[in-house]
Amino acid sequence: MNARTRRSLPRSAFAYPRTRSFPIDTKARARNALARAAQAHTKGTYQHVARAVRRKWGNAIKSVSKTHGTITRPGLRHGARGRRR
């Protein structure tokens, strides 16, 4: 996203509207915001961003594991290759 696009978004499109960080205006950006908040050394907290995403998107966005920063779904999830080692 370039600066012009970011400036044109309303404040409600961000998890942190005052600082305009963690944009959640699309599903892809909401997933990315959750993944970034789950990482260590980020300004946002996972809990705050997750609440903002749930308010905006409901259950359309899956949760992110805090330990791995990967998108999870109900049940067992194998690695990126789809096979268990």
N, C-alpha and C positions, 0 to 999 in steps of 0.2 A: 504494500500500500504506500503510495507516495504522500507527501506532506499535504498537498492540496486536497486529496481525498479524505485524509484524516481530519483536516480542519473543517471539512464540510459536513462531517457526521454530527448528529445531535449529541448532547451530553448523555442522553439515555442509552446510547449505543456503546457505552463503556462500563466495565465493572467498577472502575474508580473514576467517576465523572469529574472530580476536581482536578485531578492530574491528567485526565484523558488517557489513561493507560488501560491495557487489556481490552481491546475492542471486541465486542460480542454481537455485532450487527448481523453477521451471517453465521450459519451453522459451522462452517469451516473455521471461522475466526473464534467462535465460542469454544470449539474443541481445542484449538491452539492455545487459547487463554487458559483453559484448564490444564493443559500439558505444561505450559510455562510456569504457572503458579505452583504446580507440583514439584518443580525442580528446586534444588537448593540455591540459595543466593539470589533470589528474585525479590523485588520490592513488595509484591502482593502476597497475601496469604491464600492458600488453597480454599479454605473454608469460605472466605468472603467472595471469591470469584465463583465458586460453585453455587453459592446462594444466588448471586446475580444471574448466572446462566440458567438456573432453575426457574427464576422469576420470569425471565424472558422467553425461554424455549421449553419449559416443562421437562418432560421425560424424553424429548426428542434427541437429546445429547447424552451419550453414555458417560459414566464417570471415569475418572482417571486414577490409576493407582499412584499413591504418593511415593511408594518406594521405587517404582520403575519408570514412572512418567509415560506409561503406555495406556492406550485406550482399552478398557475392559468391558466385558459383557457378562451376563449371567452364565454360570457354568465354567468348565475348565477351558482355559485358553492356552494353546500351544504357542511356541515361538513364531517368529516372523515367517519361517519356512513351512509352518503348518505341521511339523513332525515333532514328536517328543523324543528327546535324546536321553 
